[in-house]
Amino acid sequence: MFARLPDARRETVAVTIDGAPFEARAGDTVAAALLASGRAAWCPATVPGVPRGPFCLTGVCGDCLVSIDERANQQACLVLVAPGMRIRTQGGTGAPVPKGDA
Amino acid sequence: MAARVHDVAVIGAGPAGLAAATQCASLGLATIVFDESPSPGGAIWRALTATPLRRPEVLGPDYWRGANTVRAFQAAGSEYLPATSIWAVAQRDDGAFELGVTGGRHAARIAETFAARALVVATGATERSFPVPGWTLPGVLTAGAVQALLKRSALVPDGRVVFAGSGPLLWQVAWEVQNAGGRIDLVLETIPRGRLAEAMRHAPGFMFSGYLARGLELVRSVRRRTRVVEHVEAFEARGEERVRRVRFAVGGAWQEADADTLALSSGVAPNVHLVAAMGCELAWNPAQAAFEPVADAWGGTTIGNVFVAGDGAGIAGVEAALARGRLAALGVANALGRIDASRRDAEAEAPRRALAHALRGRAFLDALYRPPEAFRRPADGTVVCRCEEVTARGVRDAVAAGARDADALREATRCGAGPCQGRMCALTACELVAEARGVSPAEIGYPRVRFPVRAVSSADVAAWPGSDLAKRADERGAPAR
């Protein structure tokens, strides 16, 4: 869905996505790393069974929520990757997001 | 508790926030800057100090010009907290503002409190919502999202790429993606037939602005490299798990094209979420079809010592944002007694001239790019609230059943009650309610916004000293319209 430009700077940052190792790049947001991993969506809509991907990537839409280092419902577009970061997608359950208690 | 009280807290580090902080610090005010981004620059200069792009021509000279502003900011000596969000603001009895802050270096998400005697809110613009059928499918993003991925991560959309909408940002991002070597298969432009002629009555101002030559060059460059369809009246994204095709109508005839990524842009609107939550009065700007804070010539809002600057105060672009940032800083310095009115007014001459110059082309751009009604007030089946899947029909039904404003609508349908707290759907919902009631959006007002405006734990909320103050303000019923 999104491809890295071949001439971009290349310092890698080792993270895990749903337990699998992934090489993100320094300066990636978690959302950018997830898109670079080939995912188009990782956070279901509050209505069960409806797929939903990140939309604004600027902290507005709330459609990129993800668990980071065991903390759920983080906005993936506002957090930079860090070495060893454990990223877990929240897809599949369709559970409503508990408001204000992430 | 707050370690110390700063003179001024600047919220946002785009052009306006950087200019305001630089001017405040150079006037000797103890200045602290909170930035949701991990590096300064806002949206327009996103990742300026950190982009992995190697070729400067990808983003063009207007992007790199931001380096001067960032350097001046770094040299002026304000405290800078990147990757931090303000989740609440409350005013103490001594007039200072308590800020609830999360993120950034506070990795354990322990909400810290900072305090400042004055605020400059420079939260910039957000992209307008673009409710069309299928816009909630994965693979449909805003043009700004595509731009953020390019600037910060050197990512470009893969596969078949369609851009749709209108406005400077649409063309800017398309141009950048093409410069980077990315592919764009199709641009669907939604400016209605006849709109250009209508906008031309504002053209004299536009002719003298810097926008014209630059804008035309961008559009021409994109057109040389991709197919552009003009006067698109309607379009929709199709697919099951993600977008696969777009359908679009011109002159009543529908066509179809493949799409793996659909980038949408219908312009930007002031990001008023924080000032709305604080209770600053907002006003409807009919030319831009958006709410903006009521402000005086210095950006002073209806709350004393709270100033706004930049696109968050009304969409006007980067040059205006720089000027208004400096003006807000002068207003703050005077309000805090650091400079007298005559020095303030003397120092304001240069930014006032710059502001007047920057605003020359605005009326033309507003008229040309005002999103068509059909995209602002969509047909019944279209989702309005992405979070809660509320459709335009759901909104209209709720109004028919008695909902008179966005707050009643939220009660009735949960429209605006999801994780985005109405950031995405507020304008659409307001315009739909206004239309259904046959009144102006000004009469409906912006929906009530409550703290916390970012997700924090209930324990953090309870521990925050401002909570009592905020509760009291809430009980007083601060107006949010």
Interface residues (C-beta under 8 A of the other chain):
Chain A: M1 F2 A3 R4 L5 D7 A8 R9 R10 R25 A26 G27 D28 T29 A32 L35 A36 A40 A41 A45 T46 V47 V50 P51 R52 G53 P54 F55 C56 L57 T58 G59 V60 C61 G62 D63 L65 R71 N73 Q74 Q75 C77 L78 V79 L80 V97 K99 G100 D101 A102
Chain B: E36 P38 A43 A47 A50 T51 P52 L53 R54 R55 A83 S85 G103 R109 T126 E127 T136 L137 P138 G139 V140 L141 T142 G144 A145 A148 L149 R152 S153 A154 L155 V156 P157 D158 G159 A180 G181 G182 E241 R242 D260 T261 N271 R386 C387 E388 E389 A417 G418 P419 C420 Q421 R423 M424 P452 A455 V456 S457 S458 V461
